[in-house]
Amino acid sequence: MKEFKRVLAFVLTLVFIMSCFAFADVTTTKAIDTKEKVASIVSPEANSIVSSDSFLVSVKLNKEATIKVSVYEVKAVEKKLVIQQVSGSAVTKEAIKYYSFDTSTFEAIDFTSNVALDTAKDFLYTTPATYTSPKDAMGFYTNKVENVTPGMYKVTVEVVEEVKTKDEKTGKEIKTEKVIEKTSSLICVKEKLEKEVEVFSQAKEKTTALTVISNFLKSLFK
Amino acid sequence: MNSKIIERIKSIILVVLLLLTILLLYLVLMQNENVEISNLLPFKTVTEGASIQAADLVRPKEIIYTNENGEMTSTYDKTTLYQSICKYINEFSHQETSMVTEIEAEQYEAATTKSKSLQFNFAYEIPFKEFCQVYGINRTTGYSSIKEFDSIAISESAKDSVLFKNSKENKYYRIISETDDNLFEDVVANAIIEGDSIYPVAQVLGIKSNMYIPVQAKRNTEEVYCMYETYIEGSFAFEDIAESVFGETISFVRKIKDSFGTVTYMYGYGDKTLSIAADGKIEYKNTSLQIGESAGLYGDLQTAIEFINLWDGWSTQNSETELKLESIEVSGADKNTIYSFYFNQSLSDEKISGEDIFGMTVVVEKGQVSAMTRNNIIAIKSYAERENCTEVANAIAQIAPEKYEEYCNENNINVSQKTKEQDAIAYTVNEIVDIQSVYKMEGHFLIPSWEILFKDGSKEWIGLKQKQF
């Protein structure tokens, strides 16, 4: 019996210690997961479809920070093997062509599954903008990206920190930027479809009937 | 020389002089179109503003244009766009099939936000019956169901309709008529496409709200020097105002001057008082109103306009400010309605704002002016180039923590620092009624600012260059 109690106590202690580790692990993971991001993209919403020639970029900064906002056009890659004549002999070379995605057929919410993004390449669309939020307060960076043609676009926000280092040779102070956080949002821009918005279809039917009655009554008293 | 000959020469000279006078008068009056008889008189008569009609002042505070992509721009009515929509409604009303139906709020929203449209938003409610009378609109079937409105809209999704919104009663109407589709195209073609781009708050701040805010606004960011309009005792304007207010009874008016320099003219036992403070603020009160009744919004507004004419109120000497009908407060009903008209001063189309109301306030009761205040400032326009201001979202973020803390303290709410800022913005956005760019008066300067108006009537100003007042 004594032996059994000892074993039970040992097992219970072991379980207790192990569960402590388990809890500690969960807490650490959670702490990492919930670590609040400094910058978050409010607009454009990730993986959204826009039917326009412009879109809004809005970035929220939760604390004082400097961000670099860049808009890229994501272009599809086409690789072809072409035969070229070099010094009289035929050489096979790989030709790479980049083109805008044909977004006219993109309808699904998760359109990203339709395209080969892993092989696509980002091309800078607008000059990157730098913004610093006000001291001890939240800040918003807003900008309207205009004259956009149909295709895939990526808004990238980098939270940057200034790092000062000394040049070993000259001894001068050099300022460099270090990216401490990076967020991006993919957006699909489509051409506006010419479709009429029907707002009053039902109301119109009602009205037509009412109009007939009103006209009939009017004609009676004419 | 024979006296007869001398007399004849004199007569000829007189005739020649008379003819020359007639000829010169003809040349002055007929050849130069700008010459008016009133300008040739040795004294100035108070005629400026006399031609202003009530309908000229009842105008939308903003026009929102939505393009085919659903993008919106907001602008002030500087052109004849409002006149063209009134003409459009007039033509609608004279069609045999014209009639009115009530529609759902969602239909109004869809028609104005999801397709090409124009919205004319007013800062006050306009009685529909009076509006029809002013613009000759034929009130046929169902027109009487629209009592008041504060928005008019036309949309590509319903070219055969004009939509009306009554925000106070949350009612929406549609006037339908079988009319030419080109009418819509003509009005929209005249719309000013250039304006401030506005976006739903959800897209800019990530917070659910029906409000739209500008993202890019081209504004003049230069501060402008200003000063209060003052009156010097004994000057022409000072005595003239008192005389125009009291008329023939001026001889029976008592004049009192207090230690602060305020001069008060009093008729009877305070039946009519006129006080002019040393800082130039003028107040007039009339407690002995005659028996009368309200002439409606347009009629009483005309009474207010004519009263302002007495004060030469449409022009401020040495100033480039303008008076605009900013808001109307209504109390009472029907024939006993009392209208308070707030005519705000504006500079370069931007309202002059501050703790005080700048401009004139006229209260019309029983069809007569019962009170008036005049608080004018003098300022000259800035012609500096307009800059792109993109800081509206930041202006909200800047005032939000303080606003939310006040609310939490009043309601004994404890919030953690972590959720505080996000909650503060959500709370503040929900409390905001309107955001507009104004000139905020600070000391002797007008500072270009965002004016944020809250549900409780309070206001906050943030300078376009992020300075909080």
Chai-1 contact restraints between the chains, C-beta under 6 A:
chainA,res_idxA,chainB,res_idxB,connection_type,confidence,min_distance_angstrom,max_distance_angstrom,comment,restraint_id
A,V42,B,G206,contact,1.0,0.0,6.0,A-B,restraint_1
A,S43,B,Q203,contact,1.0,0.0,6.0,A-B,restraint_2
A,S52,B,N69,contact,1.0,0.0,6.0,A-B,restraint_3
A,L56,B,Y199,contact,1.0,0.0,6.0,A-B,restraint_4
A,L56,B,Q203,contact,1.0,0.0,6.0,A-B,restraint_5
A,S58,B,V204,contact,1.0,0.0,6.0,A-B,restraint_6
A,M138,B,A397,contact,1.0,0.0,6.0,A-B,restraint_7
A,M138,B,E421,contact,1.0,0.0,6.0,A-B,restraint_8
A,G139,B,N394,contact,1.0,0.0,6.0,A-B,restraint_9
A,F140,B,A393,contact,1.0,0.0,6.0,A-B,restraint_10
A,F140,B,N394,contact,1.0,0.0,6.0,A-B,restraint_11
A,F140,B,A397,contact,1.0,0.0,6.0,A-B,restraint_12
A,T142,B,V204,contact,1.0,0.0,6.0,A-B,restraint_13
A,T142,B,V215,contact,1.0,0.0,6.0,A-B,restraint_14
A,T142,B,T390,contact,1.0,0.0,6.0,A-B,restraint_15
A,T142,B,A393,contact,1.0,0.0,6.0,A-B,restraint_16
A,K144,B,S197,contact,1.0,0.0,6.0,A-B,restraint_17
A,K144,B,V215,contact,1.0,0.0,6.0,A-B,restraint_18
A,K144,B,Q216,contact,1.0,0.0,6.0,A-B,restraint_19
A,K192,B,N69,contact,1.0,0.0,6.0,A-B,restraint_20
A,V197,B,K114,contact,1.0,0.0,6.0,A-B,restraint_21
A,V197,B,S115,contact,1.0,0.0,6.0,A-B,restraint_22
A,V197,B,S157,contact,1.0,0.0,6.0,A-B,restraint_23
A,V199,B,Q107,contact,1.0,0.0,6.0,A-B,restraint_24
A,V199,B,A110,contact,1.0,0.0,6.0,A-B,restraint_25
A,V199,B,A111,contact,1.0,0.0,6.0,A-B,restraint_26
A,V199,B,S157,contact,1.0,0.0,6.0,A-B,restraint_27
A,F200,B,A158,contact,1.0,0.0,6.0,A-B,restraint_28
A,T207,B,T101,contact,1.0,0.0,6.0,A-B,restraint_29
A,T207,B,I176,contact,1.0,0.0,6.0,A-B,restraint_30
A,T211,B,T97,contact,1.0,0.0,6.0,A-B,restraint_31
A,S214,B,T141,contact,1.0,0.0,6.0,A-B,restraint_32
